[in-house]
Amino acid sequence: MQKSSKIIILGAGLSGLTCAYYLKKDYSIFEKGSRVGGLCRSEKVNGFTFDHTGHLLHIKRDKNKKLIRELLEKNLFLQKRKAWIYSKGIYTKYPFQANIYGLPSKVVKECIDGLREIRTNRKRYAVHRKPVDFKEWIYRNFGKGYAKHFMIPYNEKLWTVPLEEMSTEWTRGFIPIPTLKEVLAGARGRQEKDFGYNIRFYYPLKGGIEELPQSFLSAVKRINLNLKATKISLKDKKIKFSNGREIRYQRLVSTIPLPKLIKIIERIPEKVSKASKRLRYVSVFNLNLGIKRENISDKHWVYFPEKEFSFYRAGFTSNFSSYLAPRGTSSIYTEVSYSKDRPLDKKRITKKIVKDLIKAGIITSRDKILAKLVLDIRYAYPLYDHNYKESVATSQRFLRKNNIYSTGRFGSWEYLSMEDVINQGREIAQQLNGQ
Ligand SMILES: Cc1cc2nc3c(=O)[nH]c(=O)nc-3n(C[C@H](O)[C@H](O)[C@H](O)COP(=O)(O)OP(=O)(O)OC[C@H]3O[C@@H](n4cnc5c(N)ncnc54)[C@H](O)[C@@H]3O)c2cc1C
């Protein structure tokens, strides 16, 4: 048995690394992978660099801007989002609800009429009452037309379940809600405003998003790679790892997916085990391609609400930074979601994605594919269903009672950005520093 580190951190993704960075006490990190970074890793294939799907730094807090500037120094630049939607055979600017100019006039009319109806009959649509589910939330905020032409098909595609199964806690901040005046300006092609939390983003000039987790390593030490936590004894405050090594802890910070953590804890109460098993998630099949043609697109990423396209989003890695693809080429990432509710035929999907890229006019059948990389992200989005709140609360209450801080995107089981997990990692370090 090894002598205890006071604080053990499980997982060297962005949340675990940030926590260690701000800790003023003795700690050790254990990571099951062979590199740090978790979801923020980047892979190199034939001269192309691909992230585990698009990972852009939308930073709101000055404190975090300062942190990433200190960490990445000159290897960082800020750019303005070029995000679009492809539907009915044309591109409209993101967000759909504020930029419907150019769509067939019937679609524009249905969207405007539906929104007018909902905004002028607030009593009839009971807008004062909390919507019972995500589908109702969509109808209440956008009306029938927007629901039909974008909101429902896009979200059902992404979340893989009927939207009546989803709650609405996560929507605040993610989905922009323009005023009727702004919508009308957008319908006339006179939209001047940018909407949403992600108007600008930072991104490393060279190396892909993994440069960020790697940059922590000048300050964060005591990282043990290739060690997976396999068992936790709460009674002895002891963790066992995949190589048989055991270590004691005083405080445990875990960034591994919440149900996985609960599963490896010995003698877990039935109620907690049941709650964690109820947590649902969406996975993402991410196909990345390197194409022998430059300037394949002038966009950063595009949303695809329609069923006929397998992916809900496709983006252009080489437009985040030209260093991510060799000269004379372009690179693309595509995201297809799946879950237990909507399984994916992984044998066929790669071919279908390529076909759909051709159908959308992004590549042609003559384009030469120089690199192909599949990244299958099992835990991609926590699914906010009607059991969500109670299941997370039951699990977290139990863990906190046992001095375990379960944090990060899947540790806290929240729809969190990189900035959010940086905030969480820092907050936990501050709490632990004060104990
Ligand atoms: C499809 C997708 C797109 C995204 N796009 C963006 C974006 O554009 N902008 C943005 O800000 N955010 C984005 N995010 C969110 C961002 O990736 C996360 O918020 C952040 O990377 C989560 O970091 P984390 O440390 O919490 O988790 P992770 O990165 O998952 O780290 C957890 C670590 O724990 C390790 N681990 C797991 N089990 C064990 C075990 N038993 N023992 C030891 N180690 C273990 C894992 O290997 C991993 O390294 C996106 C996420 C996804 C899925």
The ligand as an SDF file (V2000), in Angstrom:
LIG
                    3D

 53 58  0  0  0  0  0  0  0  0999 V2000
  -19.2530   16.7940  -28.8270 C   0  0  0  0  0  0  0  0  0  0  0  0
  -18.6680   17.7880  -27.8750 C   0  0  0  0  0  0  0  0  0  0  0  0
  -18.3850   19.0790  -28.3140 C   0  0  0  0  0  0  0  0  0  0  0  0
  -17.8850   20.0160  -27.4100 C   0  0  0  0  0  0  0  0  0  0  0  0
  -17.5890   21.2710  -27.8600 N   0  0  0  0  0  0  0  0  0  0  0  0
  -17.1680   22.2070  -26.9900 C   0  0  0  0  0  0  0  0  0  0  0  0
  -16.8420   23.5250  -27.4440 C   0  0  0  0  0  0  0  0  0  0  0  0
  -16.8660   23.8240  -28.6290 O   0  0  0  0  0  0  0  0  0  0  0  0
  -16.5000   24.4540  -26.5050 N   0  0  0  0  0  0  0  0  0  0  0  0
  -16.4340   24.1560  -25.1670 C   0  0  0  0  0  0  0  0  0  0  0  0
  -16.1180   25.0340  -24.3790 O   0  0  0  0  0  0  0  0  0  0  0  0
  -16.6940   22.9120  -24.7190 N   0  0  0  0  0  0  0  0  0  0  0  0
  -17.0520   21.9330  -25.5960 C   0  0  0  0  0  0  0  0  0  0  0  0
  -17.3130   20.6720  -25.1410 N   0  0  0  0  0  0  0  0  0  0  0  0
  -17.2520   20.4070  -23.6870 C   0  0  0  0  0  0  0  0  0  0  0  0
  -15.8400   20.0950  -23.1740 C   0  0  0  0  0  0  0  0  0  0  0  0
  -15.2820   19.0490  -23.9270 O   0  0  0  0  0  0  0  0  0  0  0  0
  -15.9360   19.6400  -21.7210 C   0  0  0  0  0  0  0  0  0  0  0  0
  -16.6600   20.5360  -20.9280 O   0  0  0  0  0  0  0  0  0  0  0  0
  -14.5700   19.4340  -21.0490 C   0  0  0  0  0  0  0  0  0  0  0  0
  -13.5920   18.9950  -21.9270 O   0  0  0  0  0  0  0  0  0  0  0  0
  -14.7820   18.4200  -19.9440 C   0  0  0  0  0  0  0  0  0  0  0  0
  -13.5990   18.2400  -19.2080 O   0  0  0  0  0  0  0  0  0  0  0  0
  -13.6260   17.2660  -17.9630 P   0  0  0  0  0  0  0  0  0  0  0  0
  -12.2790   17.3010  -17.3610 O   0  0  0  0  0  0  0  0  0  0  0  0
  -14.7900   17.5460  -17.1120 O   0  0  0  0  0  0  0  0  0  0  0  0
  -13.9250   15.7940  -18.5680 O   0  0  0  0  0  0  0  0  0  0  0  0
  -13.0620   14.8590  -19.5000 P   0  0  0  0  0  0  0  0  0  0  0  0
  -12.3670   15.6500  -20.5150 O   0  0  0  0  0  0  0  0  0  0  0  0
  -13.9830   13.7770  -19.9230 O   0  0  0  0  0  0  0  0  0  0  0  0
  -11.9670   14.2580  -18.5000 O   0  0  0  0  0  0  0  0  0  0  0  0
  -12.1960   13.1650  -17.6680 C   0  0  0  0  0  0  0  0  0  0  0  0
  -10.9170   12.3390  -17.6160 C   0  0  0  0  0  0  0  0  0  0  0  0
  -11.1220   11.2370  -16.7200 O   0  0  0  0  0  0  0  0  0  0  0  0
  -10.4420   10.1090  -17.2470 C   0  0  0  0  0  0  0  0  0  0  0  0
  -11.0240    8.8930  -16.6470 N   0  0  0  0  0  0  0  0  0  0  0  0
  -12.2380    8.3450  -16.9030 C   0  0  0  0  0  0  0  0  0  0  0  0
  -12.4220    7.2430  -16.1370 N   0  0  0  0  0  0  0  0  0  0  0  0
  -11.3150    7.1210  -15.3770 C   0  0  0  0  0  0  0  0  0  0  0  0
  -10.9220    6.1860  -14.3740 C   0  0  0  0  0  0  0  0  0  0  0  0
  -11.7060    5.1680  -13.9830 N   0  0  0  0  0  0  0  0  0  0  0  0
   -9.7040    6.3650  -13.7740 N   0  0  0  0  0  0  0  0  0  0  0  0
   -8.8800    7.4000  -14.1340 C   0  0  0  0  0  0  0  0  0  0  0  0
   -9.2150    8.3020  -15.0840 N   0  0  0  0  0  0  0  0  0  0  0  0
  -10.4150    8.1660  -15.6920 C   0  0  0  0  0  0  0  0  0  0  0  0
  -10.6850   10.2290  -18.7540 C   0  0  0  0  0  0  0  0  0  0  0  0
   -9.7490    9.4650  -19.4880 O   0  0  0  0  0  0  0  0  0  0  0  0
  -10.5400   11.7320  -18.9780 C   0  0  0  0  0  0  0  0  0  0  0  0
   -9.2220   12.1020  -19.3050 O   0  0  0  0  0  0  0  0  0  0  0  0
  -17.7310   19.6820  -26.0330 C   0  0  0  0  0  0  0  0  0  0  0  0
  -17.9800   18.3780  -25.6110 C   0  0  0  0  0  0  0  0  0  0  0  0
  -18.4300   17.4380  -26.5240 C   0  0  0  0  0  0  0  0  0  0  0  0
  -18.6740   16.0350  -26.0450 C   0  0  0  0  0  0  0  0  0  0  0  0
  1  2  1  0
  2  3  1  0
  2 52  2  0
  3  4  2  0
  4  5  1  0
  4 50  1  0
  5  6  2  0
  6  7  1  0
  6 13  1  0
  7  8  2  0
  7  9  1  0
  9 10  1  0
 10 11  2  0
 10 12  1  0
 12 13  2  0
 13 14  1  0
 14 15  1  0
 14 50  1  0
 15 16  1  0
 16 17  1  0
 16 18  1  0
 18 19  1  0
 18 20  1  0
 20 21  1  0
 20 22  1  0
 22 23  1  0
 23 24  1  0
 24 25  2  0
 24 26  1  0
 24 27  1  0
 27 28  1  0
 28 29  2  0
 28 30  1  0
 28 31  1  0
 31 32  1  0
 32 33  1  0
 33 34  1  0
 33 48  1  0
 34 35  1  0
 35 36  1  0
 35 46  1  0
 36 37  1  0
 36 45  1  0
 37 38  2  0
 38 39  1  0
 39 40  1  0
 39 45  2  0
 40 41  1  0
 40 42  2  0
 42 43  1  0
 43 44  2  0
 44 45  1  0
 46 47  1  0
 46 48  1  0
 48 49  1  0
 50 51  2  0
 51 52  1  0
 52 53  1  0
M  END
$$$$
